[in-house]
Amino acid sequence: MVYWQDVVQFAINGLTVGSFYALVALGYTMIYGIIRLINFAHGEIFTTGAYAGWLILTALLGGFLPPYVGIAVALLLAMPLTGLLGVGLARVAYLPLLKAPRLTILITALGASIALQNFFKVAFGAGFKTYPHLLGRLTWTFGGIQLKAEQLVFFLLSLALMALLNAFIFRTPLGMAMRALALDQDAARLMGIPVERVILFTFFVAGGLAAAAGVMYGMYYTQISFFMGFLLGLRAFTAAVLGGIGNIPGAVLGGFLIGILEAFASGYLGGQWKDVVVFAVLIVVLTFRPQGILGERVVERM
């Protein structure tokens, strides 16, 4: 029997996790929009952010700062550091191959993903690392529905980051340059746009968003591991495809939808079915509507 309290509770849980997926999916869709690359190493960029946040919160803060200040410091440090990793990866592995066949750069992305995974395994060990409980166990209950403080904080913080990204892309000269590259790189170069710098900046922004998702994911689930980015990256990629790869609003919509589907599948079918449902959705979308729900934008893809 389906109770409305369960439906609302699953929706709350799904929106929280979906906000993490949306942030990572935005990185996939931005990079694809600029250089037509499915960056399979982006899940490991997410993992980098999670480990960076863990190191900052456990080693540097020492528990002396208030919880919300600790979260802010972790994000403000982890996001640019992880963004720089994305820039380095693009500079070393992707930019030299932009004129190469698509398969070459795709294999390079897969190789970067495997290399980063094994680096984390060697550097941090194969076991789980535990995040500090900064937000405690504050929970509000309304008619049998529970809303945790961390769910509200992370959801609102994710929305704020998405709003800032949208304002940046559509209201700044650099955002206009990114959209110009998404349309035609050669024409953008002829117009005087520094193509390589804009590409590198796109990787920096995508890495920063993935880092924010990694830090919040670690605080929400309290445990991280070297392999966590692989499956989450696939789910975020599914979200980007579901919404429309290369489409910014589509990535956000896809992330929330995948989170909600996962929550309902876990709640009604069991946790072992959630990945079955998510990747079944990917197959259905690729079969019947490969352009996604909102479709790939032609005039303003980014």
C-alpha positions as protocol buffer text, in pm:
chain_id: "A"
residue {
  index: 1
  type: MET
  ca { x: 0 y: 0 z: 0 }
}
residue {
  index: 2
  type: VAL
  ca { x: 130 y: 345 z: -93 }
}
residue {
  index: 3
  type: TYR
  ca { x: 116 y: 611 z: 178 }
}
residue {
  index: 4
  type: TRP
  ca { x: 150 y: 979 z: 96 }
}
residue {
  index: 5
  type: GLN
  ca { x: 401 y: 1021 z: 379 }
}
residue {
  index: 6
  type: ASP
  ca { x: 629 y: 767 z: 209 }
}
residue {
  index: 7
  type: VAL
  ca { x: 595 y: 944 z: -124 }
}
residue {
  index: 8
  type: VAL
  ca { x: 693 y: 1280 z: 27 }
}
residue {
  index: 9
  type: GLN
  ca { x: 978 y: 1126 z: 228 }
}
residue {
  index: 10
  type: PHE
  ca { x: 1122 y: 951 z: -78 }
}
residue {
  index: 11
  type: ALA
  ca { x: 1091 y: 1274 z: -276 }
}
residue {
  index: 12
  type: ILE
  ca { x: 1285 y: 1466 z: -8 }
}
residue {
  index: 13
  type: ASN
  ca { x: 1558 y: 1202 z: -1 }
}
residue {
  index: 14
  type: GLY
  ca { x: 1570 y: 1192 z: -380 }
}
residue {
  index: 15
  type: LEU
  ca { x: 1596 y: 1569 z: -419 }
}
residue {
  index: 16
  type: THR
  ca { x: 1886 y: 1577 z: -172 }
}
residue {
  index: 17
  type: VAL
  ca { x: 2088 y: 1311 z: -353 }
}
residue {
  index: 18
  type: GLY
  ca { x: 1970 y: 1444 z: -689 }
}
residue {
  index: 19
  type: SER
  ca { x: 2124 y: 1781 z: -610 }
}
residue {
  index: 20
  type: PHE
  ca { x: 2465 y: 1608 z: -587 }
}
residue {
  index: 21
  type: TYR
  ca { x: 2404 y: 1432 z: -918 }
}
residue {
  index: 22
  type: ALA
  ca { x: 2298 y: 1760 z: -1077 }
}
residue {
  index: 23
  type: LEU
  ca { x: 2621 y: 1936 z: -977 }
}
residue {
  index: 24
  type: VAL
  ca { x: 2831 y: 1656 z: -1125 }
}
residue {
  index: 25
  type: ALA
  ca { x: 2607 y: 1631 z: -1433 }
}
residue {
  index: 26
  type: LEU
  ca { x: 2664 y: 2002 z: -1495 }
}
residue {
  index: 27
  type: GLY
  ca { x: 3035 y: 1929 z: -1530 }
}
residue {
  index: 28
  type: TYR
  ca { x: 2969 y: 1653 z: -1781 }
}
residue {
  index: 29
  type: THR
  ca { x: 2737 y: 1871 z: -1988 }
}
residue {
  index: 30
  type: MET
  ca { x: 2962 y: 2181 z: -1981 }
}
residue {
  index: 31
  type: ILE
  ca { x: 3267 y: 1988 z: -2099 }
}
residue {
  index: 32
  type: TYR
  ca { x: 3067 y: 1809 z: -2365 }
}
residue {
  index: 33
  type: GLY
  ca { x: 2921 y: 2138 z: -2480 }
}
residue {
  index: 34
  type: ILE
  ca { x: 3267 y: 2291 z: -2521 }
}
residue {
  index: 35
  type: ILE
  ca { x: 3480 y: 2011 z: -2671 }
}
residue {
  index: 36
  type: ARG
  ca { x: 3234 y: 1725 z: -2738 }
}
residue {
  index: 37
  type: LEU
  ca { x: 3402 y: 1501 z: -2479 }
}
residue {
  index: 38
  type: ILE
  ca { x: 3234 y: 1265 z: -2235 }
}
residue {
  index: 39
  type: ASN
  ca { x: 3487 y: 1313 z: -1956 }
}
residue {
  index: 40
  type: PHE
  ca { x: 3477 y: 974 z: -1787 }
}
residue {
  index: 41
  type: ALA
  ca { x: 3738 y: 1096 z: -1538 }
}
residue {
  index: 42
  type: HIS
  ca { x: 3486 y: 1346 z: -1400 }
}
residue {
  index: 43
  type: GLY
  ca { x: 3366 y: 1095 z: -1141 }
}
residue {
  index: 44
  type: GLU
  ca { x: 3720 y: 1084 z: -1004 }
}
residue {
  index: 45
  type: ILE
  ca { x: 3727 y: 1465 z: -995 }
}
residue {
  index: 46
  type: PHE
  ca { x: 3422 y: 1431 z: -768 }
}
residue {
  index: 47
  type: THR
  ca { x: 3619 y: 1182 z: -554 }
}
residue {
  index: 48
  type: THR
  ca { x: 3908 y: 1427 z: -536 }
}
residue {
  index: 49
  type: GLY
  ca { x: 3675 y: 1691 z: -393 }
}
residue {
  index: 50
  type: ALA
  ca { x: 3544 y: 1445 z: -136 }
}
residue {
  index: 51
  type: TYR
  ca { x: 3894 y: 1352 z: -20 }
}
residue {
  index: 52
  type: ALA
  ca { x: 4004 y: 1717 z: -20 }
}
residue {
  index: 53
  type: GLY
  ca { x: 3709 y: 1807 z: 202 }
}
residue {
  index: 54
  type: TRP
  ca { x: 3784 y: 1517 z: 433 }
}
residue {
  index: 55
  type: LEU
  ca { x: 4149 y: 1621 z: 468 }
}
residue {
  index: 56
  type: ILE
  ca { x: 4054 y: 1981 z: 536 }
}
residue {
  index: 57
  type: LEU
  ca { x: 3787 y: 1899 z: 793 }
}
residue {
  index: 58
  type: THR
  ca { x: 3988 y: 1636 z: 981 }
}
residue {
  index: 59
  type: ALA
  ca { x: 4340 y: 1771 z: 961 }
}
residue {
  index: 60
  type: LEU
  ca { x: 4309 y: 2149 z: 945 }
}
residue {
  index: 61
  type: LEU
  ca { x: 3994 y: 2244 z: 1133 }
}
residue {
  index: 62
  type: GLY
  ca { x: 4038 y: 2017 z: 1433 }
}
residue {
  index: 63
  type: GLY
  ca { x: 3676 y: 2061 z: 1534 }
}
residue {
  index: 64
  type: PHE
  ca { x: 3729 y: 2413 z: 1669 }
}
residue {
  index: 65
  type: LEU
  ca { x: 3516 y: 2598 z: 1417 }
}
residue {
  index: 66
  type: PRO
  ca { x: 3135 y: 2609 z: 1419 }
}
residue {
  index: 67
  type: PRO
  ca { x: 2976 y: 2352 z: 1183 }
}
residue {
  index: 68
  type: TYR
  ca { x: 2860 y: 2597 z: 917 }
}
residue {
  index: 69
  type: VAL
  ca { x: 3195 y: 2778 z: 918 }
}
residue {
  index: 70
  type: GLY
  ca { x: 3367 y: 2441 z: 878 }
}
residue {
  index: 71
  type: ILE
  ca { x: 3147 y: 2355 z: 580 }
}
residue {
  index: 72
  type: ALA
  ca { x: 3218 y: 2693 z: 420 }
}
residue {
  index: 73
  type: VAL
  ca { x: 3595 y: 2660 z: 470 }
}
residue {
  index: 74
  type: ALA
  ca { x: 3597 y: 2304 z: 331 }
}
residue {
  index: 75
  type: LEU
  ca { x: 3406 y: 2413 z: 22 }
}
residue {
  index: 76
  type: LEU
  ca { x: 3608 y: 2731 z: -35 }
}
residue {
  index: 77
  type: LEU
  ca { x: 3933 y: 2535 z: -23 }
}
residue {
  index: 78
  type: ALA
  ca { x: 3829 y: 2209 z: -189 }
}
residue {
  index: 79
  type: MET
  ca { x: 3653 y: 2368 z: -489 }
}
residue {
  index: 80
  type: PRO
  ca { x: 3949 y: 2567 z: -632 }
}
residue {
  index: 81
  type: LEU
  ca { x: 4199 y: 2290 z: -552 }
}
residue {
  index: 82
  type: THR
  ca { x: 3988 y: 2032 z: -733 }
}
residue {
  index: 83
  type: GLY
  ca { x: 3921 y: 2278 z: -1013 }
}
residue {
  index: 84
  type: LEU
  ca { x: 4296 y: 2309 z: -1063 }
}
residue {
  index: 85
  type: LEU
  ca { x: 4319 y: 1931 z: -1094 }
}
residue {
  index: 86
  type: GLY
  ca { x: 4060 y: 1949 z: -1370 }
}
residue {
  index: 87
  type: VAL
  ca { x: 4266 y: 2220 z: -1542 }
}
residue {
  index: 88
  type: GLY
  ca { x: 4582 y: 2008 z: -1516 }
}
residue {
  index: 89
  type: LEU
  ca { x: 4403 y: 1704 z: -1655 }
}
residue {
  index: 90
  type: ALA
  ca { x: 4270 y: 1906 z: -1947 }
}
residue {
  index: 91
  type: ARG
  ca { x: 4610 y: 2063 z: -2017 }
}
residue {
  index: 92
  type: VAL
  ca { x: 4802 y: 1734 z: -2011 }
}
residue {
  index: 93
  type: ALA
  ca { x: 4554 y: 1479 z: -2144 }
}
residue {
  index: 94
  type: TYR
  ca { x: 4282 y: 1651 z: -2347 }
}
residue {
  index: 95
  type: LEU
  ca { x: 4400 y: 1973 z: -2516 }
}
residue {
  index: 96
  type: PRO
  ca { x: 4680 y: 1801 z: -2714 }
}
residue {
  index: 97
  type: LEU
  ca { x: 4419 y: 1559 z: -2855 }
}
residue {
  index: 98
  type: LEU
  ca { x: 4145 y: 1800 z: -2960 }
}
residue {
  index: 99
  type: LYS
  ca { x: 4223 y: 1743 z: -3328 }
}
residue {
  index: 100
  type: ALA
  ca { x: 4263 y: 1368 z: -3284 }
}
residue {
  index: 101
  type: PRO
  ca { x: 3982 y: 1119 z: -3355 }
}
residue {
  index: 102
  type: ARG
  ca { x: 3707 y: 1117 z: -3092 }
}
residue {
  index: 103
  type: LEU
  ca { x: 3793 y: 760 z: -2990 }
}
residue {
  index: 104
  type: THR
  ca { x: 4146 y: 863 z: -2896 }
}
residue {
  index: 105
  type: ILE
  ca { x: 4040 y: 1132 z: -2650 }
}
residue {
  index: 106
  type: LEU
  ca { x: 3766 y: 905 z: -2512 }
}
residue {
  index: 107
  type: ILE
  ca { x: 4020 y: 631 z: -2435 }
}
residue {
  index: 108
  type: THR
  ca { x: 4240 y: 895 z: -2273 }
}
residue {
  index: 109
  type: ALA
  ca { x: 3952 y: 995 z: -2046 }
}
residue {
  index: 110
  type: LEU
  ca { x: 3899 y: 631 z: -1944 }
}
residue {
  index: 111
  type: GLY
  ca { x: 4270 y: 596 z: -1875 }
}
residue {
  index: 112
  type: ALA
  ca { x: 4270 y: 909 z: -1661 }
}
residue {
  index: 113
  type: SER
  ca { x: 3976 y: 771 z: -1464 }
}
residue {
  index: 114
  type: ILE
  ca { x: 4153 y: 442 z: -1391 }
}
residue {
  index: 115
  type: ALA
  ca { x: 4479 y: 619 z: -1305 }
}
residue {
  index: 116
  type: LEU
  ca { x: 4308 y: 851 z: -1055 }
}
residue {
  index: 117
  type: GLN
  ca { x: 4115 y: 563 z: -899 }
}
residue {
  index: 118
  type: ASN
  ca { x: 4432 y: 368 z: -834 }
}
residue {
  index: 119
  type: PHE
  ca { x: 4611 y: 679 z: -706 }
}
residue {
  index: 120
  type: PHE
  ca { x: 4339 y: 726 z: -443 }
}
residue {
  index: 121
  type: LYS
  ca { x: 4359 y: 359 z: -351 }
}
residue {
  index: 122
  type: VAL
  ca { x: 4734 y: 382 z: -295 }
}
residue {
  index: 123
  type: ALA
  ca { x: 4727 y: 722 z: -126 }
}
residue {
  index: 124
  type: PHE
  ca { x: 4429 y: 671 z: 107 }
}
residue {
  index: 125
  type: GLY
  ca { x: 4389 y: 293 z: 121 }
}
residue {
  index: 126
  type: ALA
  ca { x: 4105 y: 71 z: 5 }
}
residue {
  index: 127
  type: GLY
  ca { x: 3901 y: 122 z: 322 }
}
residue {
  index: 128
  type: PHE
  ca { x: 3639 y: 387 z: 391 }
}
residue {
  index: 129
  type: LYS
  ca { x: 3723 y: 726 z: 538 }
}
residue {
  index: 130
  type: THR
  ca { x: 3475 y: 881 z: 781 }
}
residue {
  index: 131
  type: TYR
  ca { x: 3366 y: 1243 z: 762 }
}
residue {
  index: 132
  type: PRO
  ca { x: 3313 y: 1438 z: 1086 }
}
residue {
  index: 133
  type: HIS
  ca { x: 2949 y: 1488 z: 1187 }
}
residue {
  index: 134
  type: LEU
  ca { x: 2935 y: 1865 z: 1160 }
}
residue {
  index: 135
  type: LEU
  ca { x: 2559 y: 1914 z: 1149 }
}
residue {
  index: 136
  type: GLY
  ca { x: 2472 y: 1669 z: 1424 }
}
residue {
  index: 137
  type: ARG
  ca { x: 2136 y: 1493 z: 1415 }
}
residue {
  index: 138
  type: LEU
  ca { x: 1894 y: 1787 z: 1401 }
}
residue {
  index: 139
  type: THR
  ca { x: 1569 y: 1665 z: 1242 }
}
residue {
  index: 140
  type: TRP
  ca { x: 1226 y: 1818 z: 1195 }
}
residue {
  index: 141
  type: THR
  ca { x: 921 y: 1591 z: 1185 }
}
residue {
  index: 142
  type: PHE
  ca { x: 594 y: 1687 z: 1016 }
}
residue {
  index: 143
  type: GLY
  ca { x: 316 y: 1429 z: 1016 }
}
residue {
  index: 144
  type: GLY
  ca { x: 554 y: 1135 z: 1000 }
}
residue {
  index: 145
  type: ILE
  ca { x: 782 y: 1304 z: 743 }
}
residue {
  index: 146
  type: GLN
  ca { x: 1140 y: 1369 z: 850 }
}
residue {
  index: 147
  type: LEU
  ca { x: 1352 y: 1654 z: 719 }
}
residue {
  index: 148
  type: LYS
  ca { x: 1713 y: 1654 z: 835 }
}
residue {
  index: 149
  type: ALA
  ca { x: 1904 y: 1979 z: 874 }
}
residue {
  index: 150
  type: GLU
  ca { x: 2179 y: 1848 z: 647 }
}
residue {
  index: 151
  type: GLN
  ca { x: 1926 y: 1773 z: 373 }
}
residue {
  index: 152
  type: LEU
  ca { x: 1792 y: 2127 z: 379 }
}
residue {
  index: 153
  type: VAL
  ca { x: 2139 y: 2286 z: 396 }
}
residue {
  index: 154
  type: PHE
  ca { x: 2287 y: 2078 z: 114 }
}
residue {
  index: 155
  type: PHE
  ca { x: 1982 y: 2117 z: -111 }
}
residue {
  index: 156
  type: LEU
  ca { x: 1976 y: 2496 z: -72 }
}
residue {
  index: 157
  type: LEU
  ca { x: 2353 y: 2519 z: -114 }
}
residue {
  index: 158
  type: SER
  ca { x: 2334 y: 2314 z: -435 }
}
residue {
  index: 159
  type: LEU
  ca { x: 2057 y: 2536 z: -570 }
}
residue {
  index: 160
  type: ALA
  ca { x: 2267 y: 2844 z: -490 }
}
residue {
  index: 161
  type: LEU
  ca { x: 2565 y: 2703 z: -683 }
}
residue {
  index: 162
  type: MET
  ca { x: 2342 y: 2618 z: -980 }
}
residue {
  index: 163
  type: ALA
  ca { x: 2194 y: 2968 z: -978 }
}
residue {
  index: 164
  type: LEU
  ca { x: 2542 y: 3124 z: -968 }
}
residue {
  index: 165
  type: LEU
  ca { x: 2653 y: 2907 z: -1259 }
}
residue {
  index: 166
  type: ASN
  ca { x: 2348 y: 3001 z: -1463 }
}
residue {
  index: 167
  type: ALA
  ca { x: 2404 y: 3373 z: -1394 }
}
residue {
  index: 168
  type: PHE
  ca { x: 2771 y: 3341 z: -1483 }
}
residue {
  index: 169
  type: ILE
  ca { x: 2711 y: 3162 z: -1814 }
}
residue {
  index: 170
  type: PHE
  ca { x: 2433 y: 3388 z: -1936 }
}
residue {
  index: 171
  type: ARG
  ca { x: 2530 y: 3725 z: -1786 }
}
residue {
  index: 172
  type: THR
  ca { x: 2910 y: 3757 z: -1811 }
}
residue {
  index: 173
  type: PRO
  ca { x: 3151 y: 3805 z: -2106 }
}
residue {
  index: 174
  type: LEU
  ca { x: 3337 y: 3486 z: -2016 }
}
residue {
  index: 175
  type: GLY
  ca { x: 3011 y: 3295 z: -2008 }
}
residue {
  index: 176
  type: MET
  ca { x: 2932 y: 3437 z: -2351 }
}
residue {
  index: 177
  type: ALA
  ca { x: 3271 y: 3314 z: -2471 }
}
residue {
  index: 178
  type: MET
  ca { x: 3192 y: 2965 z: -2340 }
}
residue {
  index: 179
  type: ARG
  ca { x: 2865 y: 2965 z: -2532 }
}
residue {
  index: 180
  type: ALA
  ca { x: 3044 y: 3085 z: -2843 }
}
residue {
  index: 181
  type: LEU
  ca { x: 3285 y: 2791 z: -2821 }
}
residue {
  index: 182
  type: ALA
  ca { x: 2992 y: 2555 z: -2782 }
}
residue {
  index: 183
  type: LEU
  ca { x: 2861 y: 2680 z: -3115 }
}
residue {
  index: 184
  type: ASP
  ca { x: 3178 y: 2693 z: -3324 }
}
residue {
  index: 185
  type: GLN
  ca { x: 3537 y: 2686 z: -3198 }
}
residue {
  index: 186
  type: ASP
  ca { x: 3692 y: 2803 z: -3523 }
}
residue {
  index: 187
  type: ALA
  ca { x: 3457 y: 3101 z: -3550 }
}
residue {
  index: 188
  type: ALA
  ca { x: 3521 y: 3185 z: -3184 }
}
residue {
  index: 189
  type: ARG
  ca { x: 3895 y: 3180 z: -3246 }
}
residue {
  index: 190
  type: LEU
  ca { x: 3856 y: 3411 z: -3545 }
}
residue {
  index: 191
  type: MET
  ca { x: 3660 y: 3651 z: -3325 }
}
residue {
  index: 192
  type: GLY
  ca { x: 3958 y: 3677 z: -3089 }
}
residue {
  index: 193
  type: ILE
  ca { x: 3831 y: 3449 z: -2813 }
}
residue {
  index: 194
  type: PRO
  ca { x: 4121 y: 3268 z: -2635 }
}
residue {
  index: 195
  type: VAL
  ca { x: 3986 y: 2919 z: -2698 }
}
residue {
  index: 196
  type: GLU
  ca { x: 4231 y: 2720 z: -2485 }
}
residue {
  index: 197
  type: ARG
  ca { x: 4191 y: 2951 z: -2186 }
}
residue {
  index: 198
  type: VAL
  ca { x: 3813 y: 2926 z: -2204 }
}
residue {
  index: 199
  type: ILE
  ca { x: 3834 y: 2547 z: -2226 }
}
residue {
  index: 200
  type: LEU
  ca { x: 4063 y: 2534 z: -1924 }
}
residue {
  index: 201
  type: PHE
  ca { x: 3832 y: 2764 z: -1731 }
}
residue {
  index: 202
  type: THR
  ca { x: 3539 y: 2537 z: -1815 }
}
residue {
  index: 203
  type: PHE
  ca { x: 3729 y: 2243 z: -1665 }
}
residue {
  index: 204
  type: PHE
  ca { x: 3804 y: 2457 z: -1359 }
}
residue {
  index: 205
  type: VAL
  ca { x: 3436 y: 2539 z: -1304 }
}
residue {
  index: 206
  type: ALA
  ca { x: 3329 y: 2179 z: -1368 }
}
residue {
  index: 207
  type: GLY
  ca { x: 3588 y: 2056 z: -1119 }
}
residue {
  index: 208
  type: GLY
  ca { x: 3475 y: 2308 z: -858 }
}
residue {
  index: 209
  type: LEU
  ca { x: 3112 y: 2199 z: -886 }
}
residue {
  index: 210
  type: ALA
  ca { x: 3214 y: 1833 z: -862 }
}
residue {
  index: 211
  type: ALA
  ca { x: 3421 y: 1915 z: -552 }
}
residue {
  index: 212
  type: ALA
  ca { x: 3122 y: 2084 z: -388 }
}
residue {
  index: 213
  type: ALA
  ca { x: 2914 y: 1775 z: -459 }
}
residue {
  index: 214
  type: GLY
  ca { x: 3192 y: 1553 z: -319 }
}
residue {
  index: 215
  type: VAL
  ca { x: 3221 y: 1745 z: 7 }
}
residue {
  index: 216
  type: MET
  ca { x: 2844 y: 1751 z: 60 }
}
residue {
  index: 217
  type: TYR
  ca { x: 2814 y: 1384 z: -34 }
}
residue {
  index: 218
  type: GLY
  ca { x: 3082 y: 1295 z: 221 }
}
residue {
  index: 219
  type: MET
  ca { x: 2910 y: 1492 z: 497 }
}
residue {
  index: 220
  type: TYR
  ca { x: 2570 y: 1347 z: 405 }
}
residue {
  index: 221
  type: TYR
  ca { x: 2671 y: 979 z: 389 }
}
residue {
  index: 222
  type: THR
  ca { x: 2967 y: 1025 z: 631 }
}
residue {
  index: 223
  type: GLN
  ca { x: 3185 y: 774 z: 442 }
}
residue {
  index: 224
  type: ILE
  ca { x: 3392 y: 800 z: 125 }
}
residue {
  index: 225
  type: SER
  ca { x: 3614 y: 558 z: -68 }
}
residue {
  index: 226
  type: PHE
  ca { x: 3846 y: 553 z: -369 }
}
residue {
  index: 227
  type: PHE
  ca { x: 3578 y: 383 z: -584 }
}
residue {
  index: 228
  type: MET
  ca { x: 3288 y: 614 z: -499 }
}
residue {
  index: 229
  type: GLY
  ca { x: 3326 y: 834 z: -805 }
}
residue {
  index: 230
  type: PHE
  ca { x: 3284 y: 553 z: -1057 }
}
residue {
  index: 231
  type: LEU
  ca { x: 2918 y: 469 z: -994 }
}
residue {
  index: 232
  type: LEU
  ca { x: 2821 y: 822 z: -900 }
}
residue {
  index: 233
  type: GLY
  ca { x: 2986 y: 947 z: -1217 }
}
residue {
  index: 234
  type: LEU
  ca { x: 2782 y: 701 z: -1421 }
}
residue {
  index: 235
  type: ARG
  ca { x: 2461 y: 814 z: -1250 }
}
residue {
  index: 236
  type: ALA
  ca { x: 2549 y: 1178 z: -1312 }
}
residue {
  index: 237
  type: PHE
  ca { x: 2627 y: 1098 z: -1675 }
}
residue {
  index: 238
  type: THR
  ca { x: 2287 y: 928 z: -1697 }
}
residue {
  index: 239
  type: ALA
  ca { x: 2134 y: 1246 z: -1555 }
}
residue {
  index: 240
  type: ALA
  ca { x: 2309 y: 1458 z: -1818 }
}
residue {
  index: 241
  type: VAL
  ca { x: 2187 y: 1229 z: -2096 }
}
residue {
  index: 242
  type: LEU
  ca { x: 1835 y: 1216 z: -1951 }
}
residue {
  index: 243
  type: GLY
  ca { x: 1806 y: 1595 z: -1940 }
}
residue {
  index: 244
  type: GLY
  ca { x: 1985 y: 1649 z: -2271 }
}
residue {
  index: 245
  type: ILE
  ca { x: 2363 y: 1636 z: -2293 }
}
residue {
  index: 246
  type: GLY
  ca { x: 2506 y: 1983 z: -2351 }
}
residue {
  index: 247
  type: ASN
  ca { x: 2198 y: 2147 z: -2199 }
}
residue {
  index: 248
  type: ILE
  ca { x: 2253 y: 2324 z: -1864 }
}
residue {
  index: 249
  type: PRO
  ca { x: 1890 y: 2318 z: -1740 }
}
residue {
  index: 250
  type: GLY
  ca { x: 1865 y: 1961 z: -1868 }
}
residue {
  index: 251
  type: ALA
  ca { x: 2156 y: 1849 z: -1648 }
}
residue {
  index: 252
  type: VAL
  ca { x: 1986 y: 1996 z: -1341 }
}
residue {
  index: 253
  type: LEU
  ca { x: 1652 y: 1839 z: -1430 }
}
residue {
  index: 254
  type: GLY
  ca { x: 1816 y: 1505 z: -1504 }
}
residue {
  index: 255
  type: GLY
  ca { x: 2004 y: 1506 z: -1174 }
}
residue {
  index: 256
  type: PHE
  ca { x: 1690 y: 1561 z: -970 }
}
residue {
  index: 257
  type: LEU
  ca { x: 1495 y: 1301 z: -1169 }
}
residue {
  index: 258
  type: ILE
  ca { x: 1766 y: 1036 z: -1125 }
}
residue {
  index: 259
  type: GLY
  ca { x: 1783 y: 1110 z: -752 }
}
residue {
  index: 260
  type: ILE
  ca { x: 1406 y: 1075 z: -716 }
}
residue {
  index: 261
  type: LEU
  ca { x: 1396 y: 755 z: -926 }
}
residue {
  index: 262
  type: GLU
  ca { x: 1673 y: 609 z: -713 }
}
residue {
  index: 263
  type: ALA
  ca { x: 1496 y: 700 z: -388 }
}
residue {
  index: 264
  type: PHE
  ca { x: 1164 y: 549 z: -497 }
}
residue {
  index: 265
  type: ALA
  ca { x: 1333 y: 235 z: -632 }
}
residue {
  index: 266
  type: SER
  ca { x: 1516 y: 188 z: -301 }
}
residue {
  index: 267
  type: GLY
  ca { x: 1202 y: 256 z: -99 }
}
residue {
  index: 268
  type: TYR
  ca { x: 961 y: 30 z: -286 }
}
residue {
  index: 269
  type: LEU
  ca { x: 1185 y: -232 z: -445 }
}
residue {
  index: 270
  type: GLY
  ca { x: 1491 y: -240 z: -220 }
}
residue {
  index: 271
  type: GLY
  ca { x: 1836 y: -82 z: -237 }
}
residue {
  index: 272
  type: GLN
  ca { x: 1966 y: -357 z: -465 }
}
residue {
  index: 273
  type: TRP
  ca { x: 1730 y: -239 z: -741 }
}
residue {
  index: 274
  type: LYS
  ca { x: 1821 y: 127 z: -756 }
}
residue {
  index: 275
  type: ASP
  ca { x: 2108 y: 88 z: -1004 }
}
residue {
  index: 276
  type: VAL
  ca { x: 1896 y: -144 z: -1215 }
}
residue {
  index: 277
  type: VAL
  ca { x: 1628 y: 124 z: -1242 }
}
residue {
  index: 278
  type: VAL
  ca { x: 1872 y: 409 z: -1308 }
}
residue {
  index: 279
  type: PHE
  ca { x: 2061 y: 236 z: -1586 }
}
residue {
  index: 280
  type: ALA
  ca { x: 1743 y: 94 z: -1735 }
}
residue {
  index: 281
  type: VAL
  ca { x: 1632 y: 455 z: -1769 }
}
residue {
  index: 282
  type: LEU
  ca { x: 1959 y: 533 z: -1950 }
}
residue {
  index: 283
  type: ILE
  ca { x: 1895 y: 252 z: -2199 }
}
residue {
  index: 284
  type: VAL
  ca { x: 1536 y: 364 z: -2258 }
}
residue {
  index: 285
  type: VAL
  ca { x: 1638 y: 728 z: -2309 }
}
residue {
  index: 286
  type: LEU
  ca { x: 1919 y: 640 z: -2550 }
}
residue {
  index: 287
  type: THR
  ca { x: 1681 y: 414 z: -2743 }
}
residue {
  index: 288
  type: PHE
  ca { x: 1372 y: 631 z: -2773 }
}
residue {
  index: 289
  type: ARG
  ca { x: 1490 y: 989 z: -2711 }
}
residue {
  index: 290
  type: PRO
  ca { x: 1869 y: 1013 z: -2739 }
}
residue {
  index: 291
  type: GLN
  ca { x: 1854 y: 1395 z: -2732 }
}
residue {
  index: 292
  type: GLY
  ca { x: 1709 y: 1384 z: -2378 }
}
residue {
  index: 293
  type: ILE
  ca { x: 1401 y: 1541 z: -2223 }
}
residue {
  index: 294
  type: LEU
  ca { x: 1489 y: 1902 z: -2300 }
}
residue {
  index: 295
  type: GLY
  ca { x: 1703 y: 1816 z: -2599 }
}
residue {
  index: 296
  type: GLU
  ca { x: 2045 y: 1947 z: -2699 }
}
residue {
  index: 297
  type: ARG
  ca { x: 2038 y: 2320 z: -2755 }
}
residue {
  index: 298
  type: VAL
  ca { x: 2147 y: 2433 z: -3098 }
}
residue {
  index: 299
  type: VAL
  ca { x: 2163 y: 2811 z: -3062 }
}
residue {
  index: 300
  type: GLU
  ca { x: 2245 y: 2839 z: -2690 }
}
residue {
  index: 301
  type: ARG
  ca { x: 2378 y: 2499 z: -2597 }
}
residue {
  index: 302
  type: MET
  ca { x: 2566 y: 2630 z: -2295 }
}
